[in-house]
Amino acid sequence: MKRSTSPIKHIPRRTCVACHQVSAKRGLIRLVRIADGSVEVDTTGKKAGRGAYLCPAADCWEAGLKDKRLEHTLRTKLSEDNRHQLIEYGQSLTGIKQ
């Protein structure tokens, strides 16, 4: 008898730069450093540039921006406007940290 086995699908995993929890890539939010040095939220996960991931929880965004972990990971310096945009985005999140 021939046994049918389906291949196991590979799920990419990434680490949150704030809490260091490893999760599925789709469960995290990607931030990308673009050519001019500013940082944008990458909703598609496919923008070109150096990327970093944060949990969809406001406390991770706060920690990542406050402690400059995000700046260190992306190797850039955030302008006040750029930092304010990211803080606003983080505050709009309703994800609960587990």
SVG drawing of the C-alpha trace seen along z (x, -y; Angstrom):
<svg xmlns="http://www.w3.org/2000/svg" viewBox="-8 -66 31 68">
<polyline fill="none" stroke="black" stroke-width="0.4" points="0.0,0.0 1.2,-3.5 1.1,-5.9 0.1,-9.5 2.0,-12.2 1.6,-15.8 4.6,-18.1 4.8,-20.3 4.5,-23.9 7.4,-26.1 6.2,-29.1 8.7,-31.9 9.4,-33.1 10.7,-36.5 11.7,-38.1 10.1,-41.2 12.9,-43.8 11.2,-45.0 10.2,-41.8 12.3,-39.3 9.4,-36.9 9.7,-34.7 6.4,-34.5 5.1,-33.7 6.2,-36.5 2.5,-37.3 1.7,-37.9 4.2,-40.7 4.4,-44.1 7.4,-44.9 9.0,-48.3 11.5,-49.1 14.2,-51.7 13.8,-53.3 16.5,-55.0 16.2,-58.5 16.8,-56.9 13.2,-57.3 11.2,-54.3 7.8,-53.2 5.3,-50.5 5.5,-47.9 2.0,-46.4 2.9,-44.1 6.1,-42.8 7.8,-43.1 9.2,-46.7 12.9,-47.0 15.1,-48.0 16.4,-46.9 13.5,-45.5 12.7,-45.0 9.6,-43.5 7.4,-44.5 4.5,-42.7 1.1,-44.3 0.9,-45.4 1.2,-49.0 3.7,-48.2 6.1,-46.6 5.9,-49.7 6.5,-51.9 9.5,-49.9 11.0,-49.7 10.8,-53.4 11.6,-54.6 14.7,-52.4 15.9,-53.1 15.9,-49.4 14.3,-50.0 16.9,-52.6 19.7,-50.3 18.3,-47.4 17.5,-49.5 20.8,-51.3 19.3,-54.8 18.3,-57.8 14.6,-58.7 13.5,-62.3 11.0,-63.7 8.3,-63.7 9.1,-60.1 9.1,-59.0 5.8,-60.7 4.2,-59.0 5.4,-55.6 4.2,-56.3 0.7,-57.2 0.6,-54.0 1.6,-52.0 -1.1,-53.7 -3.7,-52.8 -3.0,-49.1 -5.3,-47.0 -3.2,-43.8 -2.9,-42.4 0.6,-41.1 0.5,-37.6"/>
</svg>
